[in-house]
Amino acid sequence: MMKRNMQFIALALTFLFLNVNGVLAQDRSYDGTIRIKPVRLEQLGEFIHVDLDVVLEDVKVKSARGVDLIPQLVSSTTTYDLPGVSIKGRNEYLVYERRLAVMSRKEKNSHKLPYRVEKNTKKQSGVIQYRYVLPYEAWMADARLNVQRDECGCGESTLMNVEHTFDKVTLERMLVPYVVTPYLSYVEPMVEEIKSRDVQAEAFLDFEVNKVDIRPEYMNNPKELAKIRAMIDDLKSDANVTVNRLDIIGYASPEGTLEVNKRLSEGRAMALRNYLATQYDFPKNQYHIQFGGENWDGLVKALATVEMDYKAEVMEIITNIPIEKGRETKLMQLRGGAPYRFMLKHIFPGLRVAICKVSYDIKNFNLEEAKEVIKKRPQNLSLNEMFMVANTYPKGSQEFIDIFETAVRIYPESEIANMNAATAALSRNDLVSAARYLERVKSEEFLPEYNNAMGVLLLMKEEYELSEKHLKIAKEAGLDAAGGNLEELAKKKANAIEIEKKNKNK
Protein backbone atom coordinates (compact mmCIF):
# COMPACT_ATOMS: atom_id res chain seq x y z
CA MET A 1 0.00 0.00 0.00
CA MET A 2 2.78 2.45 0.94
CA LYS A 3 4.57 1.68 -2.30
CA ARG A 4 1.44 2.43 -4.35
CA ASN A 5 0.94 5.73 -2.44
CA MET A 6 4.52 6.75 -3.16
CA GLN A 7 4.02 5.97 -6.87
CA PHE A 8 0.80 8.06 -6.90
CA ILE A 9 2.55 11.02 -5.21
CA ALA A 10 5.46 10.80 -7.65
CA LEU A 11 3.05 10.72 -10.58
CA ALA A 12 1.12 13.71 -9.21
CA LEU A 13 4.30 15.72 -8.70
CA THR A 14 5.43 14.90 -12.23
CA PHE A 15 2.06 16.05 -13.60
CA LEU A 16 2.26 19.28 -11.56
CA PHE A 17 5.78 19.98 -12.73
CA LEU A 18 4.84 19.52 -16.38
CA ASN A 19 1.75 21.71 -15.96
CA VAL A 20 3.65 24.52 -14.26
CA ASN A 21 6.30 24.53 -16.95
CA GLY A 22 3.70 24.62 -19.74
CA VAL A 23 4.90 21.65 -21.72
CA LEU A 24 1.84 19.43 -21.67
CA ALA A 25 0.98 18.31 -25.19
CA GLN A 26 -2.51 19.81 -24.99
CA ASP A 27 -1.05 23.14 -23.83
CA ARG A 28 1.11 23.59 -26.92
CA SER A 29 0.22 26.71 -28.87
CA TYR A 30 0.82 25.06 -32.23
CA ASP A 31 0.90 21.76 -34.10
CA GLY A 32 3.73 20.77 -36.41
CA THR A 33 7.48 21.34 -36.18
CA ILE A 34 9.55 24.53 -35.96
CA ARG A 35 13.29 24.19 -36.53
CA ILE A 36 16.02 26.81 -36.33
CA LYS A 37 18.76 26.71 -38.95
CA PRO A 38 21.62 29.19 -38.39
CA VAL A 39 23.03 30.85 -41.49
CA ARG A 40 25.54 33.39 -40.23
CA LEU A 41 26.89 34.83 -36.97
CA GLU A 42 29.63 37.16 -38.13
CA GLN A 43 31.38 40.42 -37.37
CA LEU A 44 31.95 42.72 -40.33
CA GLY A 45 33.64 45.97 -39.38
CA GLU A 46 31.53 47.80 -36.81
CA PHE A 47 28.56 45.48 -37.07
CA ILE A 48 27.58 41.93 -36.28
CA HIS A 49 25.29 39.98 -38.58
CA VAL A 50 22.84 37.46 -37.12
CA ASP A 51 21.24 35.42 -39.91
CA LEU A 52 19.10 32.37 -39.37
CA ASP A 53 16.20 30.54 -40.98
CA VAL A 54 13.04 29.54 -39.13
CA VAL A 55 11.92 26.32 -40.84
CA LEU A 56 8.20 25.53 -40.57
CA GLU A 57 6.92 22.01 -41.20
CA ASP A 58 3.09 21.71 -41.21
CA VAL A 59 2.78 24.39 -38.54
CA LYS A 60 -0.73 25.41 -37.44
CA VAL A 61 -1.00 27.90 -34.56
CA LYS A 62 -4.13 27.83 -32.43
CA SER A 63 -6.40 30.81 -33.11
CA ALA A 64 -6.04 32.50 -29.70
CA ARG A 65 -2.38 31.58 -29.23
CA GLY A 66 1.01 32.45 -30.59
CA VAL A 67 4.63 31.41 -30.42
CA ASP A 68 7.53 33.87 -30.06
CA LEU A 69 11.01 32.82 -31.19
CA ILE A 70 13.62 35.06 -29.52
CA PRO A 71 17.23 34.89 -30.77
CA GLN A 72 19.83 35.64 -28.09
CA LEU A 73 23.51 36.48 -28.08
CA VAL A 74 24.93 34.81 -24.98
CA SER A 75 28.46 35.40 -23.71
CA SER A 76 30.13 34.64 -20.40
CA THR A 77 29.05 38.05 -19.10
CA THR A 78 25.98 39.11 -21.08
CA THR A 79 22.70 37.74 -22.45
CA TYR A 80 21.18 40.01 -25.11
CA ASP A 81 17.70 39.39 -26.56
CA LEU A 82 17.29 40.34 -30.22
CA PRO A 83 13.91 41.25 -31.81
CA GLY A 84 12.00 38.01 -32.23
CA VAL A 85 9.82 36.30 -34.80
CA SER A 86 6.20 36.02 -33.70
CA ILE A 87 3.81 33.53 -35.34
CA LYS A 88 0.23 34.21 -34.32
CA GLY A 89 -3.09 32.45 -34.76
CA ARG A 90 -6.02 34.27 -36.34
CA ASN A 91 -7.51 35.89 -33.22
CA GLU A 92 -4.12 36.62 -31.63
CA TYR A 93 -3.05 38.37 -34.85
CA LEU A 94 -6.19 40.56 -34.79
CA VAL A 95 -5.39 41.55 -31.19
CA TYR A 96 -1.86 42.47 -32.26
CA GLU A 97 -3.14 44.60 -35.15
CA ARG A 98 -5.53 46.49 -32.86
CA ARG A 99 -2.79 47.10 -30.29
CA LEU A 100 -0.48 48.36 -33.02
CA ALA A 101 -3.19 50.61 -34.51
CA VAL A 102 -3.73 52.54 -31.27
CA MET A 103 -0.02 53.09 -30.59
CA SER A 104 1.35 56.55 -31.23
CA ARG A 105 4.52 56.99 -33.24
CA LYS A 106 6.41 57.76 -30.02
CA GLU A 107 5.13 54.56 -28.40
CA LYS A 108 6.10 52.53 -31.45
CA ASN A 109 9.63 53.97 -31.38
CA SER A 110 10.05 53.25 -27.67
CA HIS A 111 8.37 49.83 -27.78
CA LYS A 112 10.55 46.89 -28.77
CA LEU A 113 8.57 45.51 -31.71
CA PRO A 114 9.19 42.01 -33.13
CA TYR A 115 11.50 41.58 -36.11
CA ARG A 116 8.61 39.97 -37.97
CA VAL A 117 5.02 39.00 -37.20
CA GLU A 118 3.43 36.22 -39.23
CA LYS A 119 -0.29 35.40 -39.40
CA ASN A 120 -0.92 31.65 -39.34
CA THR A 121 -4.44 30.39 -40.12
CA LYS A 122 -3.76 27.02 -41.73
CA LYS A 123 -1.06 24.37 -41.91
CA GLN A 124 2.04 26.09 -43.25
CA SER A 125 5.42 24.89 -44.41
CA GLY A 126 8.24 27.13 -45.52
CA VAL A 127 11.13 29.26 -44.35
CA ILE A 128 11.08 32.61 -42.53
CA GLN A 129 14.38 34.38 -43.14
CA TYR A 130 15.79 36.29 -40.17
CA ARG A 131 18.50 38.80 -41.14
CA TYR A 132 19.48 41.18 -38.35
CA VAL A 133 22.38 43.61 -37.99
CA LEU A 134 23.46 45.39 -34.79
CA PRO A 135 26.53 47.37 -33.66
CA TYR A 136 29.42 45.16 -32.61
CA GLU A 137 30.59 45.37 -28.98
CA ALA A 138 33.64 43.77 -27.40
CA TRP A 139 31.64 41.34 -25.24
CA MET A 140 30.24 39.73 -28.37
CA ALA A 141 33.61 38.29 -29.38
CA ASP A 142 32.89 34.99 -27.60
CA ALA A 143 29.08 35.11 -27.87
CA ARG A 144 27.07 32.12 -29.03
CA LEU A 145 23.61 32.06 -30.62
CA ASN A 146 20.61 30.74 -28.67
CA VAL A 147 16.91 30.84 -29.59
CA GLN A 148 14.25 30.89 -26.88
CA ARG A 149 10.66 29.80 -27.54
CA ASP A 150 7.83 31.52 -25.65
CA GLU A 151 4.38 29.99 -26.20
CA CYS A 152 2.45 31.76 -23.48
CA GLY A 153 3.48 35.42 -23.98
CA CYS A 154 4.33 35.56 -20.29
CA GLY A 155 8.10 35.75 -20.55
CA GLU A 156 8.62 32.11 -19.60
CA SER A 157 10.54 30.47 -22.42
CA THR A 158 12.37 27.29 -23.28
CA LEU A 159 15.66 26.92 -25.12
CA MET A 160 15.22 25.56 -28.65
CA ASN A 161 17.54 23.11 -30.31
CA VAL A 162 19.56 25.01 -32.93
CA GLU A 163 20.96 22.87 -35.75
CA HIS A 164 24.78 23.13 -36.12
CA THR A 165 24.79 25.99 -33.62
CA PHE A 166 27.37 28.77 -33.77
CA ASP A 167 29.29 28.60 -30.50
CA LYS A 168 30.93 31.96 -31.09
CA VAL A 169 30.97 34.90 -33.46
CA THR A 170 33.00 34.42 -36.60
CA LEU A 171 35.48 37.26 -36.77
CA GLU A 172 36.77 36.22 -40.16
CA ARG A 173 34.50 36.76 -43.16
CA MET A 174 32.41 33.75 -44.19
CA LEU A 175 31.56 33.58 -47.86
CA VAL A 176 27.88 32.79 -48.30
CA PRO A 177 25.65 33.70 -51.26
CA TYR A 178 24.39 37.24 -50.87
CA VAL A 179 20.63 37.43 -50.40
CA VAL A 180 19.19 40.31 -52.42
CA THR A 181 16.72 42.64 -50.70
CA PRO A 182 14.78 44.15 -53.62
CA TYR A 183 13.44 47.70 -53.63
CA LEU A 184 9.95 47.52 -55.11
CA SER A 185 7.71 50.25 -56.49
CA TYR A 186 3.92 50.01 -56.93
CA VAL A 187 1.84 52.09 -59.34
CA GLU A 188 -1.04 54.01 -57.77
CA PRO A 189 -4.11 53.76 -60.04
CA MET A 190 -6.12 56.84 -61.00
CA VAL A 191 -9.31 57.62 -59.11
CA GLU A 192 -12.46 56.81 -61.12
CA GLU A 193 -15.00 59.59 -60.68
CA ILE A 194 -17.71 57.34 -62.12
CA LYS A 195 -17.24 53.57 -61.97
CA SER A 196 -18.99 52.44 -65.14
CA ARG A 197 -19.00 48.74 -65.94
CA ASP A 198 -20.78 46.34 -68.26
CA VAL A 199 -21.43 42.62 -68.26
CA GLN A 200 -23.00 40.43 -70.89
CA ALA A 201 -24.50 37.00 -71.40
CA GLU A 202 -25.11 35.09 -74.64
CA ALA A 203 -28.40 33.30 -75.26
CA PHE A 204 -28.76 30.69 -78.01
CA LEU A 205 -32.53 30.88 -78.29
CA ASP A 206 -34.65 28.43 -80.22
CA PHE A 207 -37.46 29.88 -82.41
CA GLU A 208 -40.07 28.06 -84.39
CA VAL A 209 -39.49 28.22 -88.14
CA ASN A 210 -39.82 31.77 -89.51
CA LYS A 211 -41.12 33.06 -86.18
CA VAL A 212 -39.60 35.73 -83.97
CA ASP A 213 -41.55 35.30 -80.75
CA ILE A 214 -39.97 33.58 -77.74
CA ARG A 215 -41.57 30.55 -76.20
CA PRO A 216 -39.78 30.37 -72.80
CA GLU A 217 -40.48 26.64 -72.46
CA TYR A 218 -39.47 25.73 -76.05
CA MET A 219 -36.51 23.35 -76.51
CA ASN A 220 -33.36 24.80 -74.85
CA ASN A 221 -34.88 28.22 -74.08
CA PRO A 222 -35.37 27.67 -70.29
CA LYS A 223 -31.63 27.15 -69.78
CA GLU A 224 -30.58 30.01 -72.08
CA LEU A 225 -33.02 32.54 -70.59
CA ALA A 226 -31.93 31.52 -67.08
CA LYS A 227 -28.36 32.65 -67.89
CA ILE A 228 -29.58 36.17 -68.71
CA ARG A 229 -31.87 36.35 -65.70
CA ALA A 230 -29.08 35.22 -63.36
CA MET A 231 -26.83 38.01 -64.65
CA ILE A 232 -29.52 40.68 -64.23
CA ASP A 233 -30.70 39.34 -60.85
CA ASP A 234 -27.16 39.58 -59.50
CA LEU A 235 -27.03 43.28 -60.41
CA LYS A 236 -30.55 44.01 -59.20
CA SER A 237 -29.80 42.51 -55.78
CA ASP A 238 -26.78 44.79 -55.24
CA ALA A 239 -27.77 48.08 -53.60
CA ASN A 240 -24.50 49.67 -54.73
CA VAL A 241 -25.29 49.14 -58.44
CA THR A 242 -27.39 51.35 -60.74
CA VAL A 243 -28.37 49.83 -64.10
CA ASN A 244 -28.23 52.40 -66.91
CA ARG A 245 -28.74 50.54 -70.17
CA LEU A 246 -29.53 47.12 -71.67
CA ASP A 247 -28.21 46.45 -75.17
CA ILE A 248 -29.74 43.45 -76.94
CA ILE A 249 -27.67 42.52 -79.96
CA GLY A 250 -28.93 39.99 -82.47
CA TYR A 251 -26.58 38.03 -84.74
CA ALA A 252 -27.55 36.06 -87.83
CA SER A 253 -26.01 32.98 -89.40
CA PRO A 254 -24.50 33.66 -92.87
CA GLU A 255 -27.06 31.87 -95.07
CA GLY A 256 -29.66 33.95 -96.89
CA THR A 257 -29.67 37.64 -97.84
CA LEU A 258 -28.37 40.31 -95.49
CA GLU A 259 -31.74 42.05 -95.56
CA VAL A 260 -33.63 38.94 -94.45
CA ASN A 261 -31.00 38.17 -91.79
CA LYS A 262 -31.23 41.72 -90.43
CA ARG A 263 -35.02 41.51 -90.19
CA LEU A 264 -34.92 38.13 -88.42
CA SER A 265 -32.14 39.15 -86.00
CA GLU A 266 -33.79 42.42 -85.05
CA GLY A 267 -37.12 40.66 -84.61
CA ARG A 268 -35.57 38.03 -82.36
CA ALA A 269 -33.70 40.66 -80.33
CA MET A 270 -36.97 42.55 -79.95
CA ALA A 271 -38.60 39.34 -78.73
CA LEU A 272 -35.90 38.98 -76.06
CA ARG A 273 -36.49 42.59 -75.01
CA ASN A 274 -40.23 41.93 -74.72
CA TYR A 275 -39.56 38.85 -72.62
CA LEU A 276 -37.26 40.77 -70.23
CA ALA A 277 -39.87 43.52 -69.94
CA THR A 278 -42.23 40.94 -68.44
CA GLN A 279 -39.62 39.96 -65.87
CA TYR A 280 -38.20 43.34 -64.79
CA ASP A 281 -39.28 46.92 -64.23
CA PHE A 282 -36.60 48.69 -66.31
CA PRO A 283 -37.94 51.71 -68.26
CA LYS A 284 -38.46 51.02 -71.98
CA ASN A 285 -35.93 53.71 -72.94
CA GLN A 286 -33.16 51.68 -71.24
CA TYR A 287 -33.50 48.91 -73.85
CA HIS A 288 -31.54 49.29 -77.10
CA ILE A 289 -31.85 46.87 -80.02
CA GLN A 290 -28.88 46.33 -82.38
CA PHE A 291 -28.20 44.15 -85.39
CA GLY A 292 -24.76 42.61 -84.96
CA GLY A 293 -24.54 41.41 -88.55
CA GLU A 294 -23.86 37.99 -90.00
CA ASN A 295 -21.88 36.04 -87.44
CA TRP A 296 -18.76 35.20 -89.47
CA ASP A 297 -16.49 35.58 -86.40
CA GLY A 298 -18.62 33.05 -84.60
CA LEU A 299 -18.32 30.70 -87.56
CA VAL A 300 -14.50 30.91 -87.47
CA LYS A 301 -14.48 30.15 -83.72
CA ALA A 302 -16.86 27.22 -84.21
CA LEU A 303 -14.76 25.73 -87.03
CA ALA A 304 -11.76 25.66 -84.70
CA THR A 305 -13.63 23.29 -82.39
CA VAL A 306 -15.21 20.79 -84.82
CA GLU A 307 -13.94 18.04 -87.09
CA MET A 308 -15.13 18.61 -90.68
CA ASP A 309 -14.01 17.57 -94.15
CA TYR A 310 -12.40 20.32 -96.28
CA LYS A 311 -12.14 22.65 -93.26
CA ALA A 312 -8.89 24.20 -94.52
CA GLU A 313 -10.52 25.11 -97.85
CA VAL A 314 -13.52 26.63 -96.04
CA MET A 315 -11.18 28.75 -93.90
CA GLU A 316 -9.26 29.90 -96.97
CA ILE A 317 -12.48 31.18 -98.60
CA ILE A 318 -13.60 32.97 -95.41
CA THR A 319 -10.17 34.56 -95.00
CA ASN A 320 -9.52 35.66 -98.58
CA ILE A 321 -12.90 36.38 -100.19
CA PRO A 322 -14.87 39.45 -98.99
CA ILE A 323 -18.59 39.10 -98.30
CA GLU A 324 -19.46 41.52 -101.08
CA LYS A 325 -17.38 39.46 -103.56
CA GLY A 326 -19.52 36.36 -103.11
CA ARG A 327 -18.02 34.59 -100.08
CA GLU A 328 -21.21 32.66 -99.30
CA THR A 329 -21.68 31.60 -102.95
CA LYS A 330 -18.11 30.25 -103.03
CA LEU A 331 -18.80 28.23 -99.87
CA MET A 332 -22.00 26.83 -101.36
CA GLN A 333 -20.11 25.74 -104.51
CA LEU A 334 -17.15 24.21 -102.66
CA ARG A 335 -16.88 20.42 -103.11
CA GLY A 336 -20.39 20.17 -104.51
CA GLY A 337 -21.84 21.93 -101.46
CA ALA A 338 -20.97 19.15 -98.95
CA PRO A 339 -19.11 21.40 -96.44
CA TYR A 340 -21.84 24.05 -96.68
CA ARG A 341 -24.60 21.51 -95.97
CA PHE A 342 -22.65 20.25 -92.94
CA MET A 343 -22.28 23.80 -91.56
CA LEU A 344 -25.94 24.58 -92.31
CA LYS A 345 -27.02 21.64 -90.18
CA HIS A 346 -24.43 21.53 -87.40
CA ILE A 347 -22.91 25.02 -87.03
CA PHE A 348 -25.22 27.73 -88.35
CA PRO A 349 -27.99 27.24 -85.74
CA GLY A 350 -25.50 28.14 -83.00
CA LEU A 351 -24.57 31.40 -84.76
CA ARG A 352 -28.09 32.82 -84.35
CA VAL A 353 -27.27 34.25 -80.97
CA ALA A 354 -28.68 37.12 -78.95
CA ILE A 355 -26.40 38.95 -76.54
CA CYS A 356 -27.75 40.93 -73.62
CA LYS A 357 -25.20 43.48 -72.40
CA VAL A 358 -26.02 45.46 -69.25
CA SER A 359 -24.22 48.75 -68.55
CA TYR A 360 -24.24 49.95 -64.96
CA ASP A 361 -22.54 52.25 -62.44
CA ILE A 362 -21.17 51.29 -59.03
CA LYS A 363 -21.06 53.75 -56.14
CA ASN A 364 -17.67 54.96 -54.91
CA PHE A 365 -16.54 53.73 -51.51
CA ASN A 366 -14.51 55.36 -48.77
CA LEU A 367 -11.67 53.39 -47.15
CA GLU A 368 -13.71 51.83 -44.37
CA GLU A 369 -16.45 50.77 -46.79
CA ALA A 370 -13.90 49.39 -49.25
CA LYS A 371 -12.33 47.22 -46.52
CA GLU A 372 -15.69 45.51 -46.07
CA VAL A 373 -16.64 45.33 -49.77
CA ILE A 374 -13.38 43.58 -50.71
CA LYS A 375 -14.35 40.63 -48.50
CA LYS A 376 -17.65 39.94 -50.30
CA ARG A 377 -17.78 41.69 -53.69
CA PRO A 378 -14.27 42.76 -54.68
CA GLN A 379 -15.50 43.26 -58.26
CA ASN A 380 -17.35 46.36 -57.01
CA LEU A 381 -14.06 48.10 -56.15
CA SER A 382 -11.97 50.15 -58.52
CA LEU A 383 -8.23 49.54 -58.75
CA ASN A 384 -7.66 52.73 -56.76
CA GLU A 385 -9.98 51.55 -53.97
CA MET A 386 -8.16 48.20 -53.83
CA PHE A 387 -4.83 50.06 -53.71
CA MET A 388 -6.08 52.09 -50.71
CA VAL A 389 -7.12 48.91 -48.88
CA ALA A 390 -3.81 47.16 -49.66
CA ASN A 391 -1.89 50.03 -48.09
CA THR A 392 -3.64 49.55 -44.75
CA TYR A 393 -1.50 46.40 -44.39
CA PRO A 394 2.29 46.22 -44.02
CA LYS A 395 4.02 46.15 -47.40
CA GLY A 396 4.95 42.62 -48.32
CA SER A 397 2.47 41.04 -45.89
CA GLN A 398 0.27 38.23 -47.16
CA GLU A 399 -2.83 40.47 -46.97
CA PHE A 400 -1.03 43.17 -48.98
CA ILE A 401 -0.01 40.69 -51.68
CA ASP A 402 -3.43 38.99 -51.80
CA ILE A 403 -5.17 42.24 -52.73
CA PHE A 404 -2.96 42.84 -55.77
CA GLU A 405 -3.54 39.27 -56.92
CA THR A 406 -7.30 39.79 -56.51
CA ALA A 407 -7.06 43.01 -58.53
CA VAL A 408 -5.37 41.34 -61.49
CA ARG A 409 -7.90 38.49 -61.42
CA ILE A 410 -10.79 40.98 -61.67
CA TYR A 411 -9.03 43.33 -64.13
CA PRO A 412 -6.85 40.95 -66.19
CA GLU A 413 -6.48 43.44 -69.07
CA SER A 414 -5.35 46.33 -66.86
CA GLU A 415 -1.66 47.12 -67.21
CA ILE A 416 -1.64 48.77 -63.78
CA ALA A 417 -3.12 45.62 -62.22
CA ASN A 418 -0.51 43.48 -63.97
CA MET A 419 2.34 45.81 -62.96
CA ASN A 420 1.37 45.69 -59.30
CA ALA A 421 0.72 41.94 -59.38
CA ALA A 422 4.20 41.41 -60.86
CA THR A 423 5.74 43.52 -58.10
CA ALA A 424 3.80 41.61 -55.43
CA ALA A 425 4.98 38.32 -56.96
CA LEU A 426 8.59 39.52 -56.76
CA SER A 427 8.13 40.34 -53.07
CA ARG A 428 7.40 36.64 -52.43
CA ASN A 429 10.09 35.45 -54.85
CA ASP A 430 7.58 34.05 -57.35
CA LEU A 431 9.56 34.70 -60.51
CA VAL A 432 7.30 32.68 -62.83
CA SER A 433 4.18 34.71 -61.99
CA ALA A 434 6.14 37.99 -62.07
CA ALA A 435 7.38 37.25 -65.60
CA ARG A 436 3.85 36.31 -66.76
CA TYR A 437 2.35 39.55 -65.44
CA LEU A 438 5.15 41.71 -66.89
CA GLU A 439 4.57 40.20 -70.35
CA ARG A 440 1.12 41.87 -70.35
CA VAL A 441 2.52 45.37 -69.79
CA LYS A 442 3.04 47.15 -73.10
CA SER A 443 2.45 50.85 -72.38
CA GLU A 444 5.39 53.21 -72.03
CA GLU A 445 3.39 55.05 -69.36
CA PHE A 446 4.79 52.62 -66.78
CA LEU A 447 8.36 52.69 -68.11
CA PRO A 448 10.22 53.41 -64.80
CA GLU A 449 8.22 50.93 -62.68
CA TYR A 450 8.30 48.34 -65.46
CA ASN A 451 12.07 48.57 -65.86
CA ASN A 452 12.60 48.45 -62.12
CA ALA A 453 10.44 45.30 -61.80
CA MET A 454 12.11 43.71 -64.82
CA GLY A 455 15.52 44.60 -63.40
CA VAL A 456 14.67 42.94 -60.08
CA LEU A 457 13.34 39.86 -61.88
CA LEU A 458 16.53 39.50 -63.90
CA LEU A 459 18.69 40.17 -60.83
CA MET A 460 16.95 37.37 -58.94
CA LYS A 461 17.48 35.13 -61.99
CA GLU A 462 21.19 36.12 -61.88
CA GLU A 463 21.09 37.71 -65.35
CA TYR A 464 23.19 40.63 -64.20
CA GLU A 465 23.92 42.49 -67.46
CA LEU A 466 20.28 42.69 -68.55
CA SER A 467 19.25 43.55 -65.00
CA GLU A 468 21.66 46.48 -64.91
CA LYS A 469 20.36 47.75 -68.25
CA HIS A 470 16.75 47.90 -67.02
CA LEU A 471 17.64 49.34 -63.62
CA LYS A 472 19.70 52.15 -65.14
CA ILE A 473 16.76 53.13 -67.38
CA ALA A 474 14.48 53.24 -64.31
CA LYS A 475 17.00 55.26 -62.30
CA GLU A 476 17.53 57.78 -65.10
CA ALA A 477 13.74 58.20 -65.21
CA GLY A 478 13.87 59.30 -61.55
CA LEU A 479 12.72 56.16 -59.73
CA ASP A 480 14.56 56.03 -56.38
CA ALA A 481 13.93 52.32 -55.87
CA ALA A 482 16.06 51.54 -58.93
CA GLY A 483 19.09 53.15 -57.26
CA GLY A 484 18.73 50.82 -54.29
CA ASN A 485 18.46 47.83 -56.62
CA LEU A 486 21.62 48.87 -58.48
CA GLU A 487 23.43 48.81 -55.12
CA GLU A 488 21.99 45.35 -54.43
CA LEU A 489 23.13 44.27 -57.89
CA ALA A 490 26.67 45.49 -57.18
CA LYS A 491 26.76 43.57 -53.87
CA LYS A 492 25.41 40.42 -55.51
CA LYS A 493 27.93 40.59 -58.37
CA ALA A 494 30.86 41.23 -56.01
CA ASN A 495 29.76 38.38 -53.78
CA ALA A 496 29.41 36.03 -56.76
CA ILE A 497 32.90 36.91 -58.00
CA GLU A 498 34.39 36.41 -54.53
CA ILE A 499 32.72 33.01 -54.12
CA GLU A 500 33.90 31.97 -57.59
CA LYS A 501 37.50 32.94 -56.73
CA LYS A 502 37.36 31.05 -53.46
CA ASN A 503 36.02 27.94 -55.18
CA LYS A 504 38.81 28.09 -57.76
CA ASN A 505 41.44 28.31 -55.02
CA LYS A 506 40.15 25.23 -53.20
VENBELTA-V28892 format. One record per run of one state. SS is the DSSP state (A for helix, B for strand, O for the rest). FROM is the first residue (numbers start at 1). TO is the last residue. Records with the same first field share a line. If there is no record, write none. Layout:
SS = FROM-TO ; FROM-TO
This chain:
O = 1-1 ; 21-24 ; 28-29 ; 45-46 ; 62-65 ; 75-78 ; 82-84 ; 89-89 ; 103-104 ; 111-115 ; 120-123 ; 136-137 ; 143-143 ; 151-157 ; 160-161 ; 164-169 ; 171-194 ; 204-220 ; 237-240 ; 253-257 ; 280-283 ; 295-295 ; 304-310 ; 321-322 ; 326-326 ; 347-347 ; 352-353 ; 363-366 ; 377-377 ; 381-382 ; 391-397 ; 411-414 ; 428-430 ; 440-443 ; 461-463 ; 477-479 ; 506-506
A = 2-20 ; 25-27 ; 90-102 ; 105-110 ; 138-142 ; 221-236 ; 258-279 ; 284-286 ; 296-303 ; 311-320 ; 323-325 ; 327-346 ; 348-351 ; 367-376 ; 378-380 ; 383-390 ; 398-410 ; 415-427 ; 431-439 ; 444-460 ; 464-476 ; 480-505
B = 30-44 ; 47-61 ; 66-74 ; 79-81 ; 85-88 ; 116-119 ; 124-135 ; 144-150 ; 158-159 ; 162-163 ; 170-170 ; 195-203 ; 241-252 ; 287-294 ; 354-362
